[in-house]
Structure formats: structure tokens, C-alpha cells
Amino acid sequence: MGSIALWLRAIAAPLVKYVLSLLGFGLVTYAGFAFMHDQLASAVQTILSTIDPSIYQIVALAGLVDGLGIWMGALTTAAVVLSVKKLMIL
């Protein structure tokens, strides 16, 4: 019975260390991207709030506001995909 327990421990210990390291890296990565996204969104919102409302309406009709949102989502997705690829190397 002791040898089975040692065998299971030998298998489980590296797996648990791997999962915990992935969770830690994922949390740090997510927090960094969330901070960057919030800062960028705040800067864009500040810039757009300083322009004349009629110019803002033209910019919004042109789709710039929606385009910026899509662009920020694409950057976040690309960063997550690249970090997941790096995690698979671990």
C-alpha cells in the first residue's frame, strides 16, 4: 500500500505544481492586461470628452468609437493567445 501512495504522490506533486504555476501566471497576466485596458479606455474617453459634441457625433457616425472598442478587444485577445502559447512551453 505504501508503494502505491508514493507512486501517486510522485505523479500528483509535479502536476499540482504545474497547475498552481499556471494559475499564478494567469492571474498576474490577467491583472496586467485589465490594468492596461482600463488605462487605455480612460485615456480614450478623456480625449473624446474634450472634443466638441457635434464633432463627436460625426466621429461616432463614422464608426471610430466602435472601431476603437473592437481594436482594444482584439489586442486583449491577441495578448491572451500569445500568453497561452508561452504557457504551453512550461
C-alpha positions as MATLAB code, in Angstrom:
seq = 'MGSIALWLRAIAAPLVKYVLSLLGFGLVTYAGFAFMHDQLASAVQTILSTIDPSIYQIVALAGLVDGLGIWMGALTTAAVVLSVKKLMIL';
ca = [
       0.000    0.000    0.000;
       2.904    2.307    0.764;
       4.354    1.953   -2.710;
       1.047    2.941   -4.340;
       0.841    6.043   -2.156;
       4.403    7.001   -3.055;
       3.669    6.409   -6.719;
       0.540    8.592   -6.604;
       2.453   11.278   -4.742;
       5.216   11.191   -7.331;
       2.640   11.702  -10.088;
       0.468   14.284   -8.302;
       3.173   16.586   -6.924;
       4.531   17.825  -10.292;
       1.003   18.121  -11.666;
      -0.133   20.242   -8.721;
       2.969   22.459   -9.018;
       2.301   22.899  -12.744;
      -1.353   23.822  -12.262;
      -0.572   26.269   -9.456;
       2.151   27.947  -11.517;
      -0.251   28.302  -14.452;
      -2.931   29.812  -12.227;
      -0.455   32.264  -10.723;
       0.883   33.321  -14.105;
      -2.630   33.619  -15.486;
      -3.731   35.827  -12.608;
      -0.751   38.161  -12.998;
      -1.230   38.297  -16.771;
      -4.952   38.994  -16.475;
      -4.407   41.702  -13.868;
      -1.795   43.384  -16.067;
      -3.985   43.309  -19.156;
      -7.011   44.534  -17.214;
      -4.981   47.452  -15.851;
      -3.650   48.305  -19.326;
      -7.124   48.071  -20.849;
      -8.632   50.324  -18.165;
      -5.887   52.915  -18.571;
      -6.240   52.944  -22.356;
     -10.030   53.177  -22.182;
      -9.775   56.021  -19.675;
      -7.331   57.924  -21.901;
      -9.544   57.494  -24.979;
     -12.615   58.549  -23.024;
     -10.804   61.655  -21.765;
      -9.740   62.574  -25.282;
     -13.217   62.049  -26.706;
     -14.865   64.045  -23.918;
     -12.789   67.141  -24.715;
     -13.913   67.467  -28.340;
     -16.990   69.366  -29.485;
     -20.235   67.306  -29.286;
     -21.024   67.839  -32.968;
     -17.571   66.548  -33.953;
     -18.038   63.596  -31.600;
     -21.324   62.731  -33.300;
     -19.624   62.746  -36.708;
     -16.794   60.592  -35.359;
     -19.325   58.195  -33.815;
     -21.311   58.009  -37.071;
     -18.083   57.175  -38.887;
     -17.657   54.221  -36.525;
     -14.453   55.343  -34.844;
     -15.764   54.730  -31.335;
     -16.895   51.191  -32.178;
     -13.664   50.592  -34.072;
     -11.615   51.550  -31.021;
     -13.607   49.111  -28.901;
     -13.073   46.316  -31.400;
      -9.387   47.180  -31.660;
      -8.943   47.070  -27.861;
     -10.739   43.730  -27.712;
      -8.530   42.350  -30.463;
      -5.374   43.478  -28.652;
      -6.539   41.812  -25.453;
      -7.386   38.599  -27.298;
      -4.028   38.560  -29.085;
      -2.173   39.068  -25.820;
      -4.090   36.258  -24.126;
      -3.476   33.883  -27.042;
       0.253   34.670  -27.013;
       0.477   34.158  -23.257;
      -1.330   30.820  -23.537;
       1.152   29.722  -26.216;
       4.006   30.653  -23.869;
       2.350   28.715  -21.045;
       2.275   25.571  -23.127;
       6.074   25.688  -23.257;
       6.341   25.436  -19.453;
];
